[in-house]
Amino acid sequence: MSNLATNDDPRDNLFLVAMKSPSFVIGLILTLMFSTGAVVSFFWTPFDVTVLDIANKLKGPSDIHWFGTDHFGRDMFSMILVGARTSIAVAFIAVGIGMVIGVPLGLAAAAKTGSMIDELIMRTNDLVLAFPALLIAILITAVYGASATNAIIAIGIFNIPVFARLTRGAALSLWTREFVLAARVAGKGATRISVEHILPNILNLLIVQSTIQFSLGILAEAGLSYVGLGVQPPLPSWGRMLADAQTMISFAPHMALLPGMAIILTVLGLNLMGDGLRDVFDPKLRRNRT
C-alpha cells in the first residue's frame, strides 16, 4: 500500500509543498479568478446578456461598459462572466464522465490483462480515440441537434479512453508489487484489490491528468461552439463569441481579444496547476522543494 509518513514531516502537507511551486501558484490564481467569475455570474452581472442594445453596439471600453459592447450592444464583461460559467461547466461535466466511466474500465482491463475483457476494452478505446471530439459532436448533432448537452456527451466520450488507458497502464505496474501479492494471499478478489489497493496508489496520476483534460475540455467546448455545435443562443459561449467577432476584428478588436484571452488564460492556468501538481506528487521533485 502507499507509504504513509507521520504528520510531523513537513513534506506530508501537500498544499504547503504545492505553494512553493511557482507553476501551481500562478495556475491556481488564474483558475480561481475565472472560476470565481463563473460562480458570480449565477447571481450578478453588470448587464443582462440576453438584452440587446443596438444603440450602443461596438462601443469600446468605458466606465459603463468595462470591456466594451458587441455587435448587438451586449456588455462584453457580462458575456465573459457567463461564458466562463458555460465553458467550465461543460468541461467539468465532460471530464467527470470520462473519469467515472474510464477509470473503472481501466482497472478492469488491468485486473484481467491478456483476457478477452482486456482486449475488448482496449480495442474499443482505440476505436473511440480514432474519432476526435469534433467528429463525435457532428455525428451526435446530426441526429439530436446542437446543444450544450450534446457537446458534453461528445467531449465526455472522447475522455473515456484517455482515462481508461492511463488507469490501465498505471495499474499494471502495481499488480506485481508485494502489497498486491499479499492481498491476493489474504483472499481478496480482483475488484476489491483494485478499489482498496490499486486506485489509491494511482489517484495522484488521475488528478494531474484530470487538470490537463479539463483544459482540453475547455478548448474542445470553445471549438464546438465556434462551429455552432456547442452552446446555443442566447447563452453566451467564448467559442461563439470568437465566431461572431471574426468579421469585425479590424474595427472592433476587443470582441475577439477578450474571449480569446479568457480561453488562453484559463487553459494556461489549468496546465500550470497540473504541472505543479505533478511536481508535488513526484517524490524526487517533492524532496527538492522541501
Secondary structure as UniProt FT lines:
FT   TURN            7..8
FT   HELIX           10..12
FT   HELIX           14..18
FT   TURN            19..20
FT   HELIX           22..40
FT   TURN            41..43
FT   TURN            49..50
FT   HELIX           54..56
FT   TURN            57..58
FT   TURN            66..67
FT   TURN            71..72
FT   HELIX           76..111
FT   TURN            112..114
FT   HELIX           116..129
FT   HELIX           133..144
FT   HELIX           148..172
FT   TURN            173..176
FT   HELIX           178..185
FT   TURN            186..187
FT   HELIX           190..193
FT   HELIX           194..198
FT   HELIX           199..226
FT   TURN            227..228
FT   TURN            233..234
FT   HELIX           238..245
FT   TURN            246..247
FT   TURN            249..251
FT   HELIX           254..281
FT   HELIX           283..289
//
